[in-house]
């Protein structure tokens, strides 16, 4: 058994070493690590072969990514082929340590979760032995020591459970070797240092985390023109002209040659008595010629400059003002209201209104040459002092057609009664047509007649007279004044705007009660009572006990808003009598005839405990209209009708509302 274990141990080490070398070679050739040709039927050999292939492939791709980032700074093209397609995803991972391949190898059992028992021994980093069982490598996460204890890879530490491993955060513990200006970033099992501050313009970060100058001239990223040459400097570059300028010229930043004005930049390049004249790339010296300035002229001998007396010259330099000569110049003594302009050397008008606003004139100030003058706004006149303004009495010029009232700075026109001020000019008085006003229809009862400044009312030709107020029309009672034409056997009844001659005869079997007056009042009633002859059974059975006549005069209502009560029929029948009192208990009122356009109705009412019939006008009637309302007042008992009384109401509707 011991001999068999020794052979298995040797065989396991040699096999894994060959499998890893084959995987590394195929990874270098960029073959598919997930489908490599097997060099041994051993499952462990296949796993080691695949993992070594993936390790080489990942290192190659990482190096390629760094180079691409340096060259072009874009990594999108690398994402089309990832390492994920080169590996096999399996459910059971087991890690073993293989000295032949220089580290640990991860084994994924893709066949079954219960691996075939294959016994082999590998050395641990501490020199112990790791017993390998195919598919199940024991209880340790990283390394199983020979004394049945677990250990972790570099950069990791053992957890309290004695089997699991966790990463050591070197940055948090402060054991990193990052330099000043670098920031520590923890990674799985290690750490890396990253520069905190960027290198800045003109520099790039190297793999050693240092800043290196960028040679813009070699990289071709400068902006020098075709006539300029690029020279690299630390962190930048410089453009130097290719063409050199000759003497007497300066070269600008764009490489152009600019002439030097030696007469300006040098001190007295010419001899005394000479004038320097600049030329292209050089200068010349010429003999000096005397040049007199403004206000001077050359003397007769040509050796000196003498003053010019401008005040005596042909030009009138201070026209209208005094002139004072000065050396090389002159000045003007300006009149009042003018000031001397030293630039134009002229006397200019002073605008007093602008210089002293609101202090010279009470209302308006107008500038004139050498002075100013005041004026007033409308409605005022200039006072004697020429500055203040007094109110102007416009009414003295009679601007209004009727009445004028002067106000401060203006005036107001007003009109007498019956006139109104014109909206056009505000001065003319126009007659008010009182009859055309919205209330004109109510000024006069009948007709309104406009007159200049007033109006007067009139009434119909007959039947009315104008009241004392001059507006209302009063009815003339012809029956009282005796101006009627009624006969001896007729009674005069006054109506609005006229009269009626009335005569009444009682029907057969009826007799008149009382005498008929020659003049009838509205409250008068003519009554005929039934009077039967002996043995006249038909008369006795006739239910009508009486026939009465009454009279009423009505206007044509101009505004009819509610029913008008015109006639009251009073009875002696108690409203709440017993059934046994004379056998009566109710009264019924009806309109039998004469109800034109159903303009009337009759309602029953109780007043003072007795029944009353009230005749009402419920619709307007346009006069002149005459009608006779035949009313019936029936007494009702428990046995039926006990008789009726007929009342004829003679209604006379005037054509006017008054």
LOGUTI-612916 format. One record per residue (C-alpha): residue in three letters; x, y, z. Coordinates in pm, whole numbers, padded with zeros to 5 digits, always signed. Layout:
<atoms>
ALAXYZ;...
</atoms>
This chain:
<atoms>
UNK+00000+00000+00000;UNK+00285+00241+00088;UNK+00454+00165-00246;UNK+00127+00235-00429;UNK+00085+00569-00252;UNK+00437+00676-00345;UNK+00381+00593-00710;UNK+00053+00789-00713;UNK+00226+01091-00555;UNK+00500+01095-00821;UNK+00260+01038-01102;UNK+00028+01323-00988;UNK+00315+01580-00976;UNK+00461+01493-01316;UNK+00120+01481-01488;UNK+00008+01825-01367;UNK+00338+01983-01472;UNK+00302+01852-01828;UNK-00069+01948-01843;UNK+00003+02309-01736;UNK+00287+02353-01988;UNK+00059+02232-02269;UNK-00217+02478-02159;UNK+00030+02768-02145;UNK+00154+02694-02496;UNK-00199+02678-02637;UNK-00294+03003-02455;UNK+00008+03171-02614;UNK-00125+03053-02955;UNK-00463+03211-02865;UNK-00653+02880-02884;UNK-00997+02822-02726;UNK-00916+02719-02367;UNK-01261+02561-02320;UNK-01208+02300-02596;UNK-00841+02196-02583;UNK-00730+01852-02713;UNK-00663+01621-02415;UNK-00311+01491-02359;UNK-00423+01261-02075;UNK-00745+01083-01979;UNK-00710+01229-01629;UNK-00982+01478-01530;UNK-00735+01666-01311;UNK-00497+01705-01606;UNK-00774+01853-01819;UNK-00861+02107-01546;UNK-00496+02214-01496;UNK-00445+02234-01873;UNK-00749+02465-01912;UNK-00661+02693-01617;UNK-00303+02747-01731;UNK-00432+02832-02080;UNK-00678+03090-01938;UNK-00403+03250-01724;UNK-00178+03309-02026;UNK-00471+03435-02236;UNK-00579+03683-01966;UNK-00224+03817-01928;UNK-00203+03863-02306;UNK-00536+04048-02321;UNK-00440+04272-02027;UNK-00114+04372-02197;UNK-00303+04440-02521;UNK-00554+04660-02336;UNK-00278+04870-02180;UNK-00110+04923-02517;UNK-00438+05017-02690;UNK-00518+05266-02414;UNK-00176+05427-02457;UNK-00205+05446-02835;UNK-00563+05556-02890;UNK-00732+05591-02550;UNK-01041+05393-02663;UNK-01111+05038-02539;UNK-01447+04969-02704;UNK-01290+04739-02966;UNK-01169+04500-02695;UNK-01517+04421-02569;UNK-01612+04210-02871;UNK-01410+03908-02747;UNK-01400+03854-02371;UNK-01231+03593-02161;UNK-01569+03472-02045;UNK-01612+03270-02365;UNK-01279+03096-02302;UNK-01381+02934-01971;UNK-01628+02673-01859;UNK-01893+02754-01598;UNK-01931+02453-01361;UNK-02107+02396-01028;UNK-01833+02238-00804;UNK-01502+02441-00757;UNK-01198+02285-00582;UNK-00860+02463-00540;UNK-00530+02269-00521;UNK-00169+02374-00490;UNK+00059+02256-00774;UNK+00434+02334-00742;UNK+00487+02221-01099;UNK+00285+02512-01236;UNK+00415+02763-00984;UNK+00100+02819-00778;UNK-00259+02716-00711;UNK-00493+02568-00974;UNK-00872+02580-00956;UNK-01049+02255-01051;UNK-01413+02256-01164;UNK-01582+01910-01167;UNK-01826+01930-01458;UNK-01922+01561-01453;UNK-02076+01495-01115;UNK-02093+01641-00767;UNK-01952+01313-00624;UNK-01601+01298-00776;UNK-01405+00978-00838;UNK-01165+00911-00553;UNK-00813+00977-00688;UNK-00550+01003-00423;UNK-00241+01221-00482;UNK-00019+01439-00263;UNK+00105+01797-00337;UNK+00341+02022-00144;UNK+00201+02324+00038;UNK+00377+02666+00055;UNK+00491+02579+00407;UNK+00638+02245+00294;UNK+00351+02027+00417;UNK+00160+01769+00220;UNK-00188+01823+00071;UNK-00380+01497+00019;UNK-00586+01526-00302;UNK-00908+01339-00339;UNK-01065+01370-00685;UNK-01360+01617-00669;UNK-01339+01684-00290;UNK-01015+01859-00174;UNK-01093+01868+00196;UNK-01223+02140+00419;UNK-00981+02437+00354;UNK-01072+02733+00127;UNK-00712+02798+00012;UNK-00441+02564+00151;UNK-00464+02247+00362;UNK-00145+02201+00571;UNK-00006+01856+00651;UNK-00107+01885+01016;UNK-00477+01912+00916;UNK-00480+02295+00949;UNK-00576+02553+00686;UNK-00367+02841+00547;UNK-00446+03136+00309;UNK-00278+03282+00001;UNK-00065+03596+00020;UNK-00269+03907+00095;UNK-00537+03706+00279;UNK-00597+03600+00639;UNK-00780+03309+00797;UNK-01129+03369+00930;UNK-01233+03258+01283;UNK-01392+02939+01144;UNK-01040+02813+01064;UNK-01126+02728+00703;UNK-01240+03042+00515;UNK-01006+03323+00404;UNK-01070+03699+00369;UNK-00877+03977+00196;UNK-00634+04192+00398;UNK-00698+04565+00339;UNK-00338+04692+00325;UNK-00463+05052+00267;UNK-00672+05046+00584;UNK-00389+04896+00790;UNK-00135+05146+00650;UNK+00113+04881+00534;UNK+00120+04992+00170;UNK+00432+05145+00015;UNK+00250+05425-00172;UNK+00450+05750-00200;UNK+00342+06101-00110;UNK+00086+06229-00363;UNK-00037+05875-00432;UNK-00357+05714-00308;UNK-00376+05350-00195;UNK-00652+05139-00357;UNK-00717+04792-00209;UNK-00747+04492-00446;UNK-00819+04123-00385;UNK-00506+03985-00220;UNK-00301+04301-00283;UNK-00319+04680-00344;UNK-00219+04940-00599;UNK-00100+05304-00581;UNK-00271+05573-00786;UNK-00152+05934-00828;UNK-00387+06178-00654;UNK-00309+06487-00864;UNK-00301+06469-01241;UNK+00022+06546-01420;UNK-00124+06857-01583;UNK-00114+06987-01939;UNK+00189+06871-02136;UNK+00262+06567-01918;UNK+00153+06202-01910;UNK+00146+05939-01634;UNK+00392+05648-01684;UNK+00353+05285-01575;UNK+00576+05367-01278;UNK+00324+05629-01166;UNK+00555+05921-01262;UNK+00487+06229-01481;UNK+00672+06243-01812;UNK+00685+06539-02054;UNK+00490+06495-02378;UNK+00691+06586-02686;UNK+00418+06762-02886;UNK+00656+06815-03178;UNK+00724+06440-03220;UNK+00359+06349-03151;UNK+00244+06600-03414;UNK-00011+06762-03181;UNK+00131+07119-03202;UNK-00039+07408-03389;UNK+00263+07570-03549;UNK+00197+07708-03897;UNK+00379+07602-04212;UNK+00623+07894-04180;UNK+00706+07804-03816;UNK+00916+07526-03664;UNK+00813+07335-03349;UNK+01055+07323-03053;UNK+00960+07107-02753;UNK+00978+07253-02401;UNK+00899+07102-02060;UNK+00520+07072-02047;UNK+00467+07266-02371;UNK+00625+07362-02703;UNK+00735+07673-02892;UNK+00686+07783-03254;UNK+01000+07939-03404;UNK+01001+08107-03747;UNK+01187+07916-04014;UNK+01289+08237-04199;UNK+01528+08478-04025;UNK+01483+08856-04068;UNK+01771+09083-04177;UNK+01911+09384-03992;UNK+01667+09668-03935;UNK+01374+09429-03887;UNK+01204+09249-03598;UNK+01027+08915-03627;UNK+00678+08886-03467;UNK+00513+08573-03325;UNK+00377+08478-03666;UNK+00718+08495-03832;UNK+00658+08822-04017;UNK+00941+09076-04047;UNK+00852+09424-03915;UNK+01060+09736-03988;UNK+01239+09899-03689;UNK+01184+10277-03662;UNK+01536+10377-03558;UNK+01431+10741-03528;UNK+01203+10649-03238;UNK+01378+10371-03050;UNK+01726+10530-03061;UNK+01845+10850-02894;UNK+01953+11113-03151;UNK+02076+10880-03425;UNK+02155+11187-03640;UNK+02392+11475-03577;UNK+02281+11802-03425;UNK+02098+12018-03677;UNK+01977+11711-03868;UNK+01639+11539-03883;UNK+01606+11160-03872;UNK+01386+11005-04146;UNK+01298+10634-04113;UNK+01333+10406-04417;UNK+01261+10035-04478;UNK+01521+09849-04274;UNK+01720+10165-04199;UNK+01704+10549-04166;UNK+01855+10867-04320;UNK+01958+11204-04176;UNK+01856+11530-04343;UNK+01938+11894-04277;UNK+01694+12059-04027;UNK+01446+12319-04167;UNK+01282+12568-03917;UNK+00908+12496-03885;UNK+00699+12742-03684;UNK+00395+12616-03498;UNK+00041+12743-03497;UNK+00015+13109-03401;UNK+00366+13187-03526;UNK+00526+13261-03862;UNK+00887+13268-03991;UNK+01067+13597-03957;UNK+01173+13788-04263;UNK+01533+13665-04231;UNK+01412+13310-04182;UNK+01602+13260-03856;UNK+01326+13270-03595;UNK+00951+13237-03537;UNK+00746+13545-03440;UNK+00390+13572-03301;UNK+00095+13625-03535;UNK-00153+13895-03423;UNK-00481+13721-03514;UNK-00689+14019-03397;UNK-00545+14239-03676;UNK-00566+13976-03944;UNK-00807+13976-04239;UNK-01025+13711-04072;UNK-01268+13836-03807;UNK-01190+13575-03547;UNK-01415+13726-03274;UNK-01692+13870-03490;UNK-01916+14095-03283;UNK-01701+14052-02972;UNK-01374+14188-02833;UNK-01039+14029-02938;UNK-00722+14006-02722;UNK-00395+13887-02884;UNK-00172+13640-02699;UNK+00163+13475-02779;UNK+00088+13209-03033;UNK-00285+13250-02984;UNK-00570+13489-02899;UNK-00885+13503-02692;UNK-01225+13662-02736;UNK-01393+13885-02478;UNK-01755+13776-02528;UNK-02061+13992-02478;UNK-02316+13919-02206;UNK-02507+13600-02281;UNK-02207+13439-02456;UNK-01912+13227-02338;UNK-01572+13164-02500;UNK-01505+12810-02629;UNK-01132+12747-02598;UNK-01148+12458-02846;UNK-01339+12623-03130;UNK-01210+12970-03018;UNK-01553+13118-03075;UNK-01810+13299-02861;UNK-02103+13068-02817;UNK-02451+13157-02697;UNK-02531+13060-02336;UNK-02860+12869-02305;UNK-02985+13033-01985;UNK-03302+12819-01984;UNK-03094+12502-01965;UNK-02836+12638-01721;UNK-03096+12772-01475;UNK-03407+12553-01517;UNK-03715+12678-01330;UNK-03534+12983-01191;UNK-03577+13240-01466;UNK-03943+13208-01576;UNK-04258+13114-01387;UNK-04397+12904-01675;UNK-04196+12865-01997;UNK-03844+12980-02088;UNK-03729+13027-02450;UNK-03361+13079-02533;UNK-03259+13350-02781;UNK-02913+13463-02896;UNK-02742+13628-02605;UNK-03046+13620-02380;UNK-03383+13452-02310;UNK-03752+13539-02294;UNK-04042+13411-02081;UNK-04389+13307-02193;UNK-04701+13172-02023;UNK-04922+12871-02074;UNK-05279+12899-02199;UNK-05503+13089-01959;UNK-05228+13320-01833;UNK-05058+13639-01951;UNK-04705+13766-01887;UNK-04677+13998-01588;UNK-04510+14338-01595;UNK-04181+14197-01463;UNK-04151+13978-01775;UNK-04102+13664-01568;UNK-04421+13584-01374;UNK-04764+13498-01516;UNK-05104+13642-01420;UNK-05441+13479-01470;UNK-05618+13581-01792;UNK-05993+13660-01762;UNK-06116+13490-02078;UNK-06479+13584-02002;UNK-06402+13945-02099;UNK-06387+13830-02462;UNK-06732+13659-02434;UNK-06627+13311-02547;UNK-06952+13148-02424;UNK-07291+13166-02590;UNK-07474+13220-02257;UNK-07292+13229-01924;UNK-06914+13236-01850;UNK-06728+13181-01522;UNK-06358+13266-01502;UNK-06137+13019-01314;UNK-05764+13030-01243;UNK-05585+12964-01569;UNK-05903+12890-01761;UNK-06279+12954-01781;UNK-06600+12756-01773;UNK-06912+12799-01985;UNK-07252+12707-01845;UNK-07609+12732-01968;UNK-07941+12852-01837;UNK-08220+12616-01741;UNK-08352+12423-02037;UNK-08019+12428-02221;UNK-07710+12210-02214;UNK-07347+12270-02311;UNK-07238+12140-02650;UNK-07013+11835-02646;UNK-06838+11962-02960;UNK-06694+12300-02855;UNK-06786+12320-02487;UNK-06900+12681-02533;UNK-07231+12674-02723;UNK-07556+12614-02534;UNK-07806+12386-02706;UNK-08174+12351-02627;UNK-08271+12043-02425;UNK-08561+11857-02583;UNK-08730+11752-02261;UNK-08991+11561-02457;UNK-08719+11340-02615;UNK-08554+11250-02287;UNK-08590+10892-02161;UNK-08834+11026-01902;UNK-09010+11245-02158;UNK-09305+11010-02176;UNK-09381+11081-01811;UNK-09332+11457-01816;UNK-09676+11517-01960;UNK-09989+11309-01909;UNK-10090+11336-02275;UNK-09860+11522-02512;UNK-09530+11710-02466;UNK-09432+12010-02684;UNK-09071+12126-02680;UNK-08992+12498-02679;UNK-08654+12679-02671;UNK-08526+12629-02322;UNK-08847+12472-02197;UNK-09160+12269-02291;UNK-09537+12265-02235;UNK-09800+11992-02206;UNK-10140+11954-02371;UNK-10447+11735-02311;UNK-10705+11575-02542;UNK-10934+11827-02710;UNK-11245+11722-02518;UNK-11314+11569-02181;UNK-10995+11690-02012;UNK-10836+12007-01885;UNK-10470+12082-01797;UNK-10401+12067-01424;UNK-10244+12345-01222;UNK-09900+12174-01239;UNK-09909+12220-01617;UNK-09839+11854-01682;UNK-10131+11637-01571;UNK-10467+11608-01747;UNK-10775+11621-01526;UNK-11107+11468-01629;UNK-11395+11715-01674;UNK-11707+11592-01491;UNK-11970+11695-01746;UNK-12243+11566-01514;UNK-12141+11822-01253;UNK-12064+12113-01484;UNK-12392+12057-01670;UNK-12224+12033-02009;UNK-12377+11690-02081;UNK-12661+11630-02328;UNK-12866+11372-02133;UNK-13248+11386-02147;UNK-13496+11416-01859;UNK-13553+11042-01841;UNK-13178+10966-01849;UNK-12916+10966-01581;UNK-12574+11123-01647;UNK-12273+10906-01555;UNK-11931+11064-01581;UNK-11654+10856-01741;UNK-11286+10947-01790;UNK-11272+11185-02084;UNK-11652+11202-02131;UNK-11996+11099-02001;UNK-12274+10848-02066;UNK-12651+10901-02064;UNK-12806+10592-01905;UNK-13166+10477-01859;UNK-13286+10151-01706;UNK-13621+09972-01700;UNK-13696+09680-01472;UNK-13792+09349-01640;UNK-14146+09209-01615;UNK-14243+09088-01271;UNK-13974+09318-01120;UNK-14010+09659-00966;UNK-13750+09931-00906;UNK-13646+09999-00554;UNK-13590+10371-00483;UNK-13570+10665-00719;UNK-13320+10708-01004;UNK-13101+11018-00969;UNK-13027+11249-01258;UNK-12657+11205-01196;UNK-12513+10865-01113;UNK-12207+10817-00895;UNK-11975+10520-00910;UNK-12116+10388-00584;UNK-12478+10414-00700;UNK-12677+10099-00769;UNK-13013+10061-00945;UNK-13196+09757-00805;UNK-13506+09576-00935;UNK-13675+09330-00693;UNK-13898+09040-00806;UNK-14272+09118-00768;UNK-14499+08833-00888;UNK-14869+08864-00976;UNK-15114+08641-00790;UNK-15125+08288-00918;UNK-14815+08350-01140;UNK-14650+08016-01068;UNK-14370+08073-01324;UNK-14273+08397-01157;UNK-14272+08236-00818;UNK-14049+07954-00939;UNK-13803+08194-01109;UNK-13480+08164-00893;UNK-13370+08524-00965;UNK-13472+08741-00672;UNK-13326+09071-00792;UNK-13159+09241-01089;UNK-12915+09527-01014;UNK-12709+09774-01220;UNK-12385+09940-01110;UNK-12129+10146-01303;UNK-11749+10186-01322;UNK-11510+10390-01538;UNK-11158+10250-01598;UNK-10848+10388-01776;UNK-10637+10201-02025;UNK-10372+10078-01788;UNK-10029+10176-01922;UNK-09845+09940-01692;UNK-10042+09635-01581;UNK-09839+09440-01327;UNK-10102+09282-01100;UNK-10483+09230-01085;UNK-10692+09540-01013;UNK-10994+09498-00780;UNK-11282+09702-00926;UNK-11617+09578-00778;UNK-11709+09428-00439;UNK-12028+09218-00397;UNK-12112+09206-00029;UNK-12357+08951+00121;UNK-12526+08898+00455;UNK-12445+08528+00459;UNK-12217+08431+00750;UNK-11908+08249+00636;UNK-11916+08006+00930;UNK-12292+07966+00997;UNK-12446+07635+01113;UNK-12631+07406+00877;UNK-12955+07481+01058;UNK-12934+07860+01042;UNK-13198+07946+00782;UNK-13078+07637+00602;UNK-12790+07832+00426;UNK-12420+07763+00434;UNK-12250+07899+00115;UNK-12256+08160-00163;UNK-12133+08109-00520;UNK-12023+08393-00753;UNK-12005+08361-01136;UNK-11950+08582-01445;UNK-12233+08494-01683;UNK-12176+08736-01975;UNK-11965+09027-02102;UNK-11614+08905-02002;UNK-11420+09048-02301;UNK-11091+08864-02370;UNK-11134+08703-02025;UNK-10998+09024-01883;UNK-11199+08985-01560;UNK-11251+08722-01292;UNK-11437+08701-00961;UNK-11308+08554-00638;UNK-11477+08486-00306;UNK-11338+08637+00009;UNK-11440+08658+00376;UNK-11450+09001+00536;UNK-11580+09060+00887;UNK-11719+08704+00895;UNK-11932+08754+00577;UNK-11881+08633+00221;UNK-11772+08900-00030;UNK-11735+08860-00407;UNK-11448+09061-00558;UNK-11444+09139-00932;UNK-11089+09188-01062;UNK-10938+09304-01390;UNK-10663+09051-01465;UNK-10569+09161-01819;UNK-10528+09504-01976;UNK-10801+09631-02211;UNK-10716+09894-02471;UNK-10991+10154-02479;UNK-11226+10294-02572;UNK-11420+09978-02478;UNK-11767+09933-02319;UNK-11898+09607-02180;UNK-12159+09485-01931;UNK-12043+09215-01690;UNK-12341+09003-01593;UNK-12264+08856-01249;UNK-12450+08587-01057;UNK-12459+08556-00679;UNK-12629+08228-00576;UNK-12718+08120-00226;UNK-12660+07747-00163;UNK-12832+07542+00105;UNK-12826+07180+00201;UNK-13129+07124-00023;UNK-12964+07300-00321;UNK-12999+07649-00472;UNK-13228+07880-00280;UNK-13212+08158-00539;UNK-12981+08405-00703;UNK-12923+08775-00749;UNK-12803+08917-01085;UNK-12574+09220-01090;UNK-12498+09400-01419;UNK-12169+09592-01400;UNK-12144+09855-01674;UNK-11770+09894-01752;UNK-11646+10198-01950;UNK-11272+10177-02047;UNK-11118+10509-02157;UNK-10865+10526-02437;UNK-10622+10713-02210;UNK-10432+10604-01902;UNK-10529+10914-01707;
</atoms>
